[in-house]
Amino acid sequence: MRDTTDARKSTSPDFAFHKLSTSGGARTGSFHTPHGTVNTPAFMPVATQGTIKGLSVDEVEAAGGQMMLSNAYHLYLRPGDNAVRKLGGLHAFTRWRGPMLTDSGGFQVFSLAKFRTVAENGVTFRSHIDGSLHEYTPESVMRVQRNIGADVIMQLDELVAGATEHSDTDKAMQRSLRWLDRCRIELARLESERPIADAQADAQALFPIVQGGVYDDLRRSSISGILDSGDWKGIAVGGLSVGEPKPEMYRTLDVCNELLPGDKPRYLMGVGFPEDLIEGVRRGVDLFDCVVPTRMGRHGTAFTPDGTRQIRRSSYRMDTSPLVDGCLCPACTRYDRAYLRHLFAAGEMLGLRLLSLHNLTFLLQIMSDARDAIGSDTFETWSSNWLTRYRDGAKTEVAPL
């Protein structure tokens, strides 16, 4: 259904979001950035250290990738954010021409539970590379991301596991709001004093992160605090897919969907399984990212419309059918299951690359199909049929190889 009532621009001339059509709770839109426009809903391939593992940026672009995500924590440690700046910024460094986003590194710090200390000023942690001691503050994270030069940058937040008690989740959520204010102030200072690393970009968009675990009251408080603290160009939802049951994640997204402003892009962080993308789109999410397509591909697991398939299984040894009929990736158009299985059995790196590219292509195609279904106001029927087939097919996969 065409929607003209909420097609408003954000306040910055460098960033604008237009909501174009809706179908149930799902919506299509266009997110304009200094390096191009992203048609939403969209999945962002993850280039953690400035590269999508095993794939070139040309392959990712040909597969339908529109916007790429890199991680400020990893680039800060290696090669160093100042080095990236001297090399012309992340776009020039990676040769990616489209929009880019950098995650602050909050999740990486969260995963270093044994090697970090969280306090009001920030996080002290030891590098996973060489054990050296570092301090991450809201201010330093803004300086790092300014040096890296992505279009969209994220606040430093405090992430907690899905099973964390209400009181501790509340403390982390409130601290994230305080850190957001510090990020906003420091970015404003940097914008007035230091040009962005990428000379072609005029500005950066800082996204706040909604926290609060699976507690409805905390999510509402987080959103209220974020909306009271500034006019943001987009808003992220974090702290999900960290151990909570999937129904809890979907319910939490319902809560956020009710309160988040409709004229700004919504980014669900770290979520990338096929069914979760569709359930997220159902609940008004515009942007997603996750390492899962390439990580699972490197381990021989492929996404298909009938659930995941482990290509190393012996049943594929003489199977000359394509991995997925109709998929346009090289793994499906040029090779068959028997050959793909052989590559993994022989330890050939081509197998890792082909399945990584297939999984990424598969998710990008889901987003393209979702945009088409929303545009024709058939999303509910399309998504229900898609999820039924995927979930029923997943039950037939046998674990042993």
Backbone hydrogen bonds in HBPLUS format (Angstrom, degrees):
<---DONOR---> <-ACCEPTOR-->    atom                        ^
c    i                          cat <-CA-CA->   ^        H-A-AA   ^      H-
h    n   atom  resd res      DA  || num        DHA   H-A  angle D-A-AA Bond
n    s   type  num  typ     dist DA aas  dist angle  dist       angle   num
A0022-THR N   A0001-MET O   2.80 MM  21  5.18 158.8  1.84 148.5 153.5     1
A0003-ASP N   A0020-LEU O   3.17 MM  17  5.72 176.1  2.17 134.5 133.3     2
A0015-PHE N   A0012-SER O   3.36 MM   3  5.41 146.6  2.48  99.6 108.1     3
A0016-ALA N   A0032-HIS O   3.21 MM  16  5.01 150.5  2.30 125.0 130.4     4
A0032-HIS N   A0016-ALA O   2.69 MM  16  5.01 164.6  1.71 163.0 164.5     5
A0018-HIS N   A0030-SER O   2.98 MM  12  5.30 157.1  2.04 144.9 152.2     6
A0030-SER N   A0018-HIS O   2.93 MM  12  5.30 144.5  2.06 141.1 152.4     7
A0020-LEU N   A0028-THR O   2.82 MM   8  5.46 157.0  1.88 130.8 137.7     8
A0028-THR N   A0021-SER O   2.86 MM   7  5.27 156.4  1.92 144.4 150.1     9
A0023-SER N   A0026-ALA O   2.99 MM   3  5.29 155.1  2.05 137.2 139.7    10
A0026-ALA N   A0023-SER O   3.18 MM   3  5.29 145.7  2.31 129.8 124.7    11
A0029-GLY N   A0040-THR O   3.07 MM  11  4.99 149.8  2.16 125.3 126.0    12
A0040-THR N   A0029-GLY O   2.87 MM  11  4.99 169.4  1.88 136.8 140.2    13
A0031-PHE N   A0038-VAL O   2.85 MM   7  5.02 166.2  1.87 146.4 150.7    14
A0038-VAL N   A0031-PHE O   2.81 MM   7  5.02 162.8  1.84 138.6 142.4    15
A0033-THR N   A0036-GLY O   2.90 MM   3  5.28 145.9  2.01 133.3 144.4    16
A0036-GLY N   A0033-THR O   3.14 MM   3  5.28 163.6  2.17 119.3 117.0    17
A0042-ALA N   A0286-ASP O   2.81 MM 244  6.24 151.1  1.89 153.3 160.1    18
A0288-PHE N   A0042-ALA O   3.04 MM 246  6.44 136.4  2.24 151.6 161.6    19
A0044-MET N   A0288-PHE O   2.75 MM 244  5.90 162.5  1.78 145.3 151.1    20
A0069-LEU N   A0045-PRO O   3.01 MM  24  6.27 164.4  2.04 163.2 165.2    21
A0047-ALA N   A0069-LEU O   2.55 MM  22  5.60 162.2  1.58 167.5 174.3    22
A0050-GLY N   A0047-ALA O   2.87 MM   3  4.87 161.5  1.91 121.6 119.0    23
A0071-ASN N   A0048-THR O   3.03 MM  23  4.94 160.4  2.07 129.8 129.8    24
A0055-LEU N   A0052-ILE O   2.87 MM   3  5.52 169.0  1.89 151.3 152.5    25
A0060-VAL N   A0056-SER O   3.13 MM   4  6.46 157.0  2.18 148.9 155.2    26
A0061-GLU N   A0057-VAL O   2.90 MM   4  6.08 159.1  1.95 146.5 152.1    27
A0062-ALA N   A0058-ASP O   2.95 MM   4  6.10 160.3  1.99 145.9 151.4    28
A0063-ALA N   A0059-GLU O   3.01 MM   4  6.17 137.6  2.20 138.5 149.4    29
A0065-GLY N   A0060-VAL O   2.97 MM   5  5.43 157.6  2.02 154.4 148.7    30
A0064-GLY N   A0061-GLU O   3.03 MM   3  5.28 154.9  2.10 105.8 113.8    31
A0068-MET N   A0099-PRO O   3.13 MM  31  6.60 158.2  2.18 148.7 148.5    32
A0101-LEU N   A0068-MET O   2.90 MM  33  6.32 147.2  2.00 154.6 162.4    33
A0070-SER N   A0101-LEU O   2.86 MM  31  6.33 156.8  1.92 160.1 167.8    34
A0103-ASP N   A0070-SER O   3.02 MM  33  6.53 150.3  2.11 157.1 163.1    35
A0075-LEU N   A0071-ASN O   3.12 MM   4  6.36 166.6  2.14 154.3 158.5    36
A0072-ALA N   A0103-ASP O   2.91 MM  31  5.86 163.4  1.94 161.1 166.4    37
A0076-TYR N   A0072-ALA O   2.78 MM   4  5.76 143.8  1.91 143.5 153.2    38
A0077-LEU N   A0073-TYR O   3.14 MM   4  6.42 151.0  2.23 143.8 150.5    39
A0078-ARG N   A0074-HIS O   2.88 MM   4  6.04 152.8  1.95 147.2 155.6    40
A0080-GLY N   A0075-LEU O   2.87 MM   5  5.58 142.1  2.01 156.1 164.2    41
A0083-ALA N   A0080-GLY O   3.09 MM   3  5.23 122.5  2.43  98.8 113.1    42
A0084-VAL N   A0080-GLY O   3.07 MM   4  6.47 155.3  2.14 151.2 158.1    43
A0085-ARG N   A0081-ASP O   2.99 MM   4  6.23 154.8  2.05 142.1 149.0    44
A0086-LYS N   A0082-ASN O   2.98 MM   4  6.22 159.9  2.02 145.6 150.3    45
A0087-LEU N   A0083-ALA O   3.01 MM   4  6.20 136.5  2.20 141.8 153.6    46
A0087-LEU N   A0084-VAL O   3.17 MM   3  5.06 128.4  2.45  92.2 106.0    47
A0089-GLY N   A0084-VAL O   2.89 MM   5  5.28 157.2  1.94 151.6 145.7    48
A0088-GLY N   A0085-ARG O   2.99 MM   3  5.29 158.2  2.04 113.3 115.9    49
A0093-PHE N   A0089-GLY O   2.94 MM   4  6.06 160.2  1.98 154.8 161.3    50
A0090-LEU N   A0148-ILE O   2.80 MM  58  5.45 158.7  1.85 175.0 168.6    51
A0094-THR N   A0090-LEU O   2.93 MM   4  5.92 161.5  1.97 148.6 151.6    52
A0095-ARG N   A0091-HIS O   2.86 MM   4  5.57 136.7  2.05 142.8 153.9    53
A0151-ASP N   A0100-MET O   3.01 MM  51  5.39 122.9  2.35 121.3 134.0    54
A0152-VAL N   A0100-MET O   3.08 MM  52  6.47 164.3  2.10 150.4 155.5    55
A0102-THR N   A0152-VAL O   2.97 MM  50  6.49 152.9  2.05 158.8 166.0    56
A0109-VAL N   A0105-GLY O   2.95 MM   4  6.23 161.2  1.99 158.0 163.0    57
A0110-PHE N   A0106-GLY O   2.91 MM   4  6.09 153.2  1.98 142.8 150.9    58
A0111-SER N   A0107-PHE O   2.90 MM   4  6.19 146.3  2.02 145.9 154.6    59
A0112-LEU N   A0109-VAL O   3.05 MM   3  5.15 148.4  2.15 101.6 111.4    60
A0115-PHE N   A0112-LEU O   2.76 MM   3  5.28 155.3  1.82 121.7 130.3    61
A0126-ARG N   A0115-PHE O   2.97 MM  11  5.57 140.3  2.13 150.3 162.5    62
A0117-THR N   A0124-THR O   2.71 MM   7  5.17 148.7  1.81 150.0 160.5    63
A0124-THR N   A0117-THR O   2.93 MM   7  5.17 163.5  1.95 150.9 154.0    64
A0119-ALA N   A0122-GLY O   2.89 MM   3  5.40 168.7  1.90 169.3 172.8    65
A0122-GLY N   A0119-ALA O   3.15 MM   3  5.40 128.0  2.43 102.3 115.2    66
A0123-VAL N   A0136-TYR O   2.69 MM  13  5.01 163.0  1.72 153.2 158.2    67
A0136-TYR N   A0123-VAL O   2.65 MM  13  5.01 172.0  1.66 160.1 162.8    68
A0125-PHE N   A0134-HIS O   2.88 MM   9  5.43 160.0  1.92 150.2 157.0    69
A0134-HIS N   A0125-PHE O   2.78 MM   9  5.43 156.7  1.83 165.0 172.8    70
A0127-SER N   A0132-SER O   2.77 MM   5  5.27 159.5  1.81 150.9 156.4    71
A0131-GLY N   A0127-SER O   2.97 MM   4  4.63 139.2  2.14 122.3 130.8    72
A0141-VAL N   A0137-THR O   2.92 MM   4  6.06 160.3  1.96 158.8 163.9    73
A0142-MET N   A0138-PRO O   3.23 MM   4  6.40 148.5  2.34 137.5 144.6    74
A0143-ARG N   A0139-GLU O   3.07 MM   4  6.42 154.7  2.13 147.5 154.7    75
A0144-VAL N   A0140-SER O   2.86 MM   4  6.10 159.0  1.91 151.0 156.5    76
A0145-GLN N   A0141-VAL O   3.02 MM   4  6.17 165.1  2.04 145.4 149.4    77
A0146-ARG N   A0142-MET O   2.86 MM   4  5.96 142.0  2.01 142.0 152.8    78
A0147-ASN N   A0143-ARG O   3.02 MM   4  6.24 154.1  2.09 145.0 151.2    79
A0148-ILE N   A0144-VAL O   2.99 MM   4  6.32 153.7  2.06 146.9 154.6    80
A0149-GLY N   A0145-GLN O   2.97 MM   4  6.05 162.0  2.01 142.1 146.6    81
A0205-ALA N   A0151-ASP O   2.85 MM  54  6.29 160.9  1.89 157.0 163.4    82
A0153-ILE N   A0205-ALA O   2.85 MM  52  6.09 164.5  1.88 152.5 156.4    83
A0207-PHE N   A0153-ILE O   2.90 MM  54  6.27 162.8  1.93 165.6 170.6    84
A0155-GLN N   A0207-PHE O   3.34 MM  52  6.44 149.9  2.43 167.2 160.5    85
A0164-THR N   A0161-ALA O   3.17 MM   3  5.55 164.9  2.19 119.7 120.6    86
A0162-GLY N   A0242-VAL O   3.21 MM  80  5.37 165.7  2.23 133.1 128.7    87
A0169-THR N   A0165-GLU O   2.95 MM   4  6.12 158.1  1.99 157.0 164.3    88
A0170-ASP N   A0166-HIS O   2.84 MM   4  5.98 153.7  1.91 150.8 158.0    89
A0171-LYS N   A0167-SER O   3.09 MM   4  6.36 156.7  2.15 142.7 148.2    90
A0172-ALA N   A0168-ASP O   3.09 MM   4  6.33 159.9  2.13 145.9 150.7    91
A0173-MET N   A0169-THR O   2.92 MM   4  6.11 155.9  1.98 147.5 154.7    92
A0174-GLN N   A0170-ASP O   2.90 MM   4  6.11 166.4  1.92 157.3 160.2    93
A0175-ARG N   A0171-LYS O   2.97 MM   4  6.13 155.3  2.03 143.9 151.2    94
A0176-SER N   A0172-ALA O   2.92 MM   4  6.12 151.5  2.00 143.9 151.8    95
A0177-LEU N   A0173-MET O   3.10 MM   4  6.47 147.6  2.21 145.2 153.3    96
A0178-ARG N   A0174-GLN O   3.09 MM   4  6.46 153.9  2.16 145.7 152.5    97
A0179-TRP N   A0175-ARG O   2.82 MM   4  6.09 158.9  1.86 154.1 160.4    98
A0180-LEU N   A0176-SER O   2.87 MM   4  6.05 141.9  2.02 139.4 150.0    99
A0181-ASP N   A0177-LEU O   3.27 MM   4  6.63 153.4  2.34 145.9 150.2   100
A0182-ARG N   A0178-ARG O   3.29 MM   4  6.66 155.7  2.35 144.4 150.6   101
A0183-CYS N   A0179-TRP O   2.85 MM   4  6.15 154.0  1.92 150.8 158.4   102
A0184-ARG N   A0180-LEU O   2.89 MM   4  6.14 162.5  1.92 155.0 159.3   103
A0185-ILE N   A0181-ASP O   3.04 MM   4  6.26 162.6  2.07 149.2 153.2   104
A0186-GLU N   A0182-ARG O   3.00 MM   4  6.14 164.3  2.02 148.5 153.0   105
A0187-LEU N   A0183-CYS O   2.88 MM   4  6.03 162.9  1.91 154.3 159.1   106
A0188-ALA N   A0184-ARG O   3.08 MM   4  6.24 159.2  2.12 145.8 151.3   107
A0189-ARG N   A0185-ILE O   3.08 MM   4  6.37 151.3  2.16 143.2 151.0   108
A0190-LEU N   A0186-GLU O   2.90 MM   4  6.19 160.8  1.94 152.5 157.5   109
A0191-GLU N   A0187-LEU O   2.85 MM   4  6.04 158.0  1.89 153.2 159.1   110
A0192-SER N   A0188-ALA O   3.23 MM   4  6.39 139.9  2.40 137.5 146.6   111
A0192-SER N   A0189-ARG O   3.18 MM   3  5.30 129.6  2.45  96.4 109.3   112
A0193-GLU N   A0189-ARG O   3.11 MM   4  6.28 128.9  2.38 140.2 154.0   113
A0193-GLU N   A0190-LEU O   3.12 MM   3  5.07 135.6  2.32  95.3 107.8   114
A0194-ARG N   A0190-LEU O   2.68 MM   4  5.29 167.9  1.70 153.9 156.2   115
A0201-ALA N   A0198-ASP O   3.10 MM   3  5.62 159.1  2.15 115.7 121.8   116
A0236-ALA N   A0208-PRO O   2.91 MM  28  6.04 168.4  1.93 162.9 164.8   117
A0210-VAL N   A0236-ALA O   2.76 MM  26  6.08 169.0  1.77 147.9 149.6   118
A0238-GLY N   A0210-VAL O   3.01 MM  28  5.77 161.3  2.05 147.1 153.1   119
A0215-TYR N   A0212-GLY O   3.19 MM   3  6.00 161.8  2.23 144.6 148.3   120
A0219-ARG N   A0215-TYR O   3.03 MM   4  6.34 158.1  2.08 157.3 164.0   121
A0220-ARG N   A0216-ASP O   2.99 MM   4  6.22 160.9  2.02 152.9 158.1   122
A0221-SER N   A0217-ASP O   2.98 MM   4  6.18 153.7  2.05 139.6 147.1   123
A0222-SER N   A0218-LEU O   2.85 MM   4  6.01 156.6  1.90 147.1 153.6   124
A0223-ILE N   A0219-ARG O   2.98 MM   4  6.22 166.9  2.00 152.7 155.3   125
A0224-SER N   A0220-ARG O   2.95 MM   4  6.11 161.3  1.99 148.0 153.8   126
A0225-GLY N   A0221-SER O   2.90 MM   4  6.09 161.2  1.94 149.0 153.8   127
A0226-ILE N   A0222-SER O   2.95 MM   4  6.17 156.0  2.01 150.2 157.0   128
A0227-LEU N   A0223-ILE O   2.94 MM   4  6.13 169.2  1.95 155.9 158.2   129
A0228-ASP N   A0224-SER O   3.00 MM   4  6.13 145.3  2.12 143.7 153.3   130
A0229-SER N   A0225-GLY O   3.18 MM   4  6.19 126.5  2.48 135.4 147.5   131
A0229-SER N   A0226-ILE O   3.13 MM   3  5.25 140.8  2.29  99.3 110.4   132
A0235-ILE N   A0265-PRO O   3.05 MM  30  6.47 163.7  2.08 169.0 172.9   133
A0267-TYR N   A0235-ILE O   2.99 MM  32  6.27 159.1  2.04 143.5 148.8   134
A0237-VAL N   A0267-TYR O   2.72 MM  30  6.07 154.8  1.78 157.4 159.6   135
A0269-MET N   A0237-VAL O   3.10 MM  32  6.15 169.1  2.11 156.2 159.4   136
A0248-GLU N   A0245-PRO O   2.97 MM   3  5.37 127.1  2.25 108.0 121.8   137
A0249-MET N   A0245-PRO O   3.17 MM   4  6.61 148.0  2.28 146.3 155.9   138
A0249-MET N   A0246-LYS O   2.97 MM   3  4.94 116.2  2.39  97.0 113.3   139
A0250-TYR N   A0246-LYS O   2.95 MM   4  6.27 163.6  1.98 163.1 166.2   140
A0251-ARG N   A0247-PRO O   2.95 MM   4  6.10 158.7  2.00 143.5 149.6   141
A0252-THR N   A0248-GLU O   2.95 MM   4  6.07 155.9  2.01 144.4 150.9   142
A0253-LEU N   A0249-MET O   2.98 MM   4  6.26 151.5  2.06 147.5 155.4   143
A0254-ASP N   A0250-TYR O   3.01 MM   4  6.36 145.3  2.14 143.6 153.0   144
A0255-VAL N   A0251-ARG O   3.15 MM   4  6.55 151.8  2.23 145.9 152.3   145
A0256-CYS N   A0252-THR O   3.04 MM   4  6.39 161.0  2.08 150.5 155.1   146
A0257-ASN N   A0253-LEU O   2.81 MM   4  5.92 158.1  1.86 150.5 156.9   147
A0258-GLU N   A0254-ASP O   3.26 MM   4  6.47 144.6  2.39 143.3 150.3   148
A0259-LEU N   A0256-CYS O   3.00 MM   3  5.38 138.3  2.18 107.3 118.6   149
A0260-LEU N   A0256-CYS O   2.91 MM   4  5.94 153.8  1.97 168.1 175.1   150
A0286-ASP N   A0266-ARG O   2.91 MM  20  5.17 152.7  1.99 137.3 146.1   151
A0287-LEU N   A0266-ARG O   2.95 MM  21  6.22 151.4  2.03 154.7 155.9   152
A0268-LEU N   A0287-LEU O   2.90 MM  19  6.18 157.4  1.95 166.7 159.1   153
A0271-VAL N   A0289-ASP O   2.82 MM  18  5.83 103.4  2.42 160.1 168.2   154
A0276-ASP N   A0273-PHE O   2.92 MM   3  5.27 122.4  2.26 109.0 124.7   155
A0277-LEU N   A0273-PHE O   3.00 MM   4  6.32 147.8  2.11 158.6 168.8   156
A0278-ILE N   A0274-PRO O   3.26 MM   4  6.61 163.1  2.29 153.8 156.6   157
A0279-GLU N   A0275-GLU O   2.97 MM   4  6.16 162.0  2.00 145.4 151.0   158
A0280-GLY N   A0276-ASP O   2.84 MM   4  5.86 146.5  1.95 137.9 147.3   159
A0281-VAL N   A0277-LEU O   2.88 MM   4  6.15 159.1  1.92 151.3 156.6   160
A0282-ARG N   A0278-ILE O   2.96 MM   4  6.19 155.5  2.02 147.7 154.5   161
A0283-ARG N   A0280-GLY O   2.90 MM   3  5.09 136.5  2.09 100.8 113.7   162
A0285-VAL N   A0280-GLY O   3.10 MM   5  5.38 164.3  2.12 137.3 135.5   163
A0284-GLY N   A0281-VAL O   3.05 MM   3  5.17 153.1  2.13 119.2 115.0   164
A0295-ARG N   A0291-VAL O   3.00 MM   4  6.00 163.9  2.03 161.6 164.6   165
A0296-MET N   A0292-VAL O   2.90 MM   4  5.70 169.4  1.91 148.1 151.5   166
A0297-GLY N   A0293-PRO O   3.11 MM   4  6.06 147.8  2.22 130.2 139.7   167
A0298-ARG N   A0294-THR O   2.97 MM   4  6.13 153.0  2.04 146.2 151.4   168
A0299-HIS N   A0296-MET O   3.06 MM   3  5.14 138.1  2.24  98.2 110.4   169
A0301-THR N   A0296-MET O   2.92 MM   5  5.16 161.4  1.95 149.6 143.4   170
A0300-GLY N   A0297-GLY O   3.06 MM   3  5.11 164.0  2.09 109.1 110.9   171
A0311-ILE N   A0300-GLY O   2.86 MM  11  5.52 152.7  1.93 175.0 167.9   172
A0302-ALA N   A0309-ARG O   2.76 MM   7  5.18 169.1  1.78 151.0 153.8   173
A0309-ARG N   A0302-ALA O   2.84 MM   7  5.18 149.2  1.93 144.7 154.8   174
A0304-THR N   A0307-GLY O   3.16 MM   3  5.32 125.5  2.47 118.8 133.6   175
A0307-GLY N   A0304-THR O   3.21 MM   3  5.32 136.4  2.41 124.1 117.8   176
A0313-ARG N   A0310-GLN O   3.20 MM   3  6.05 167.7  2.22 124.7 126.9   177
A0316-TYR N   A0313-ARG O   3.18 MM   3  5.96 168.9  2.19 121.2 124.6   178
A0314-SER N   A0401-LEU O   2.83 MM  87  5.83 156.8  1.88 139.7 145.0   179
A0317-ARG N   A0314-SER O   3.09 MM   3  5.37 168.9  2.10 117.3 119.5   180
A0319-ASP N   A0316-TYR O   3.25 MM   3  4.85 170.4  2.26 102.9 105.3   181
A0338-ALA N   A0319-ASP O   2.80 MM  19  5.00 136.1  2.00 164.2 155.7   182
A0337-ARG N   A0321-SER O   3.07 MM  16  6.10 156.6  2.12 160.1 161.4   183
A0327-CYS N   A0324-VAL O   3.27 MM   3  5.68 166.4  2.29 126.1 129.6   184
A0332-CYS N   A0329-CYS O   3.11 MM   3  5.58 136.6  2.31 110.6 121.1   185
A0333-THR N   A0329-CYS O   2.99 MM   4  6.16 153.9  2.06 154.7 163.2   186
A0334-ARG N   A0330-PRO O   3.03 MM   4  5.41 156.2  2.09 138.7 142.1   187
A0340-LEU N   A0336-ASP O   3.07 MM   4  6.37 164.6  2.09 154.8 159.6   188
A0341-ARG N   A0337-ARG O   2.87 MM   4  6.04 160.6  1.91 150.7 155.9   189
A0342-HIS N   A0338-ALA O   3.00 MM   4  6.21 155.3  2.06 141.4 148.5   190
A0343-LEU N   A0339-TYR O   2.97 MM   4  6.30 154.9  2.03 152.4 158.1   191
A0344-PHE N   A0340-LEU O   3.31 MM   4  6.68 155.2  2.37 147.4 152.4   192
A0345-ALA N   A0341-ARG O   2.89 MM   4  6.17 161.6  1.92 155.9 162.0   193
A0346-ALA N   A0342-HIS O   2.82 MM   4  5.95 148.1  1.92 152.0 160.2   194
A0348-GLU N   A0343-LEU O   2.82 MM   5  5.03 156.0  1.88 160.2 159.3   195
A0347-GLY N   A0344-PHE O   3.15 MM   3  4.97 154.0  2.22  97.2 105.2   196
A0351-GLY N   A0348-GLU O   3.15 MM   3  5.94 143.6  2.29 118.9 125.4   197
A0353-ARG N   A0349-MET O   3.12 MM   4  6.47 159.6  2.17 152.9 158.3   198
A0354-LEU N   A0350-LEU O   2.85 MM   4  6.04 168.5  1.87 157.7 160.6   199
A0355-LEU N   A0351-GLY O   3.07 MM   4  6.19 170.0  2.08 152.1 154.4   200
A0356-SER N   A0352-LEU O   3.03 MM   4  6.03 150.5  2.12 140.1 148.8   201
A0357-LEU N   A0353-ARG O   2.91 MM   4  6.09 162.6  1.94 152.7 157.1   202
A0358-HIS N   A0354-LEU O   2.86 MM   4  6.06 149.8  1.95 141.7 151.1   203
A0359-ASN N   A0355-LEU O   2.93 MM   4  6.07 171.7  1.93 149.1 150.7   204
A0360-LEU N   A0356-SER O   3.08 MM   4  6.24 159.9  2.12 146.4 152.1   205
A0361-THR N   A0357-LEU O   2.88 MM   4  5.99 162.5  1.91 147.1 152.5   206
A0362-PHE N   A0358-HIS O   2.79 MM   4  6.00 154.1  1.86 153.8 161.7   207
A0363-LEU N   A0359-ASN O   3.12 MM   4  6.40 158.7  2.17 147.8 151.2   208
A0364-LEU N   A0360-LEU O   3.00 MM   4  6.24 164.3  2.02 153.7 158.5   209
A0365-GLN N   A0361-THR O   2.88 MM   4  6.03 147.1  1.99 146.1 155.0   210
A0366-ILE N   A0362-PHE O   3.04 MM   4  6.33 148.4  2.15 142.0 150.5   211
A0367-MET N   A0363-LEU O   3.14 MM   4  6.49 157.0  2.20 148.9 153.7   212
A0368-SER N   A0364-LEU O   3.07 MM   4  6.36 151.4  2.15 140.3 148.3   213
A0369-ASP N   A0365-GLN O   2.81 MM   4  6.05 165.4  1.83 156.4 159.8   214
A0370-ALA N   A0366-ILE O   2.82 MM   4  6.01 152.1  1.89 147.2 155.8   215
A0371-ARG N   A0367-MET O   2.96 MM   4  6.20 155.1  2.02 144.7 150.7   216
A0372-ASP N   A0368-SER O   3.07 MM   4  6.39 156.5  2.13 147.1 153.4   217
A0373-ALA N   A0369-ASP O   2.91 MM   4  6.17 158.5  1.95 149.2 155.1   218
A0374-ILE N   A0370-ALA O   2.88 MM   4  6.09 157.8  1.93 152.5 158.3   219
A0375-GLY N   A0371-ARG O   2.94 MM   4  6.07 161.2  1.98 146.4 152.0   220
A0376-SER N   A0372-ASP O   3.05 MM   4  6.31 139.4  2.22 143.3 153.4   221
A0378-THR N   A0373-ALA O   2.81 MM   5  5.01 169.4  1.82 155.2 154.9   222
A0377-ASP N   A0374-ILE O   2.99 MM   3  4.85 159.4  2.04 103.9 109.8   223
A0382-TRP N   A0378-THR O   2.98 MM   4  6.12 173.4  1.98 162.7 164.7   224
A0383-SER N   A0379-PHE O   2.74 MM   4  5.73 172.5  1.74 158.8 161.4   225
A0384-SER N   A0380-GLU O   3.04 MM   4  6.01 158.0  2.09 141.1 147.5   226
A0385-ASN N   A0381-THR O   3.05 MM   4  6.18 166.0  2.07 152.2 155.9   227
A0386-TRP N   A0382-TRP O   2.91 MM   4  6.06 160.3  1.95 150.4 156.7   228
A0387-LEU N   A0383-SER O   2.91 MM   4  6.01 168.8  1.93 151.1 153.8   229
A0388-THR N   A0384-SER O   3.02 MM   4  6.10 156.5  2.07 145.1 151.7   230
A0389-ARG N   A0385-ASN O   3.12 MM   4  6.31 169.6  2.13 151.6 153.7   231
A0390-TYR N   A0386-TRP O   3.00 MM   4  6.18 166.9  2.02 152.2 156.4   232
A0391-ARG N   A0387-LEU O   2.90 MM   4  5.90 169.0  1.91 150.4 153.8   233
A0392-ASP N   A0388-THR O   2.94 MM   4  5.94 158.4  1.99 147.3 153.8   234
A0393-GLY N   A0389-ARG O   2.90 MM   4  5.93 159.6  1.94 147.5 153.7   235
A0394-ALA N   A0390-TYR O   2.98 MM   4  6.12 143.6  2.11 140.7 150.4   236
A0395-LYS N   A0392-ASP O   3.26 MM   3  5.56 141.8  2.41 101.7 111.5   237
A0396-THR N   A0393-GLY O   3.07 MM   3  5.50 155.9  2.13 112.0 119.1   238
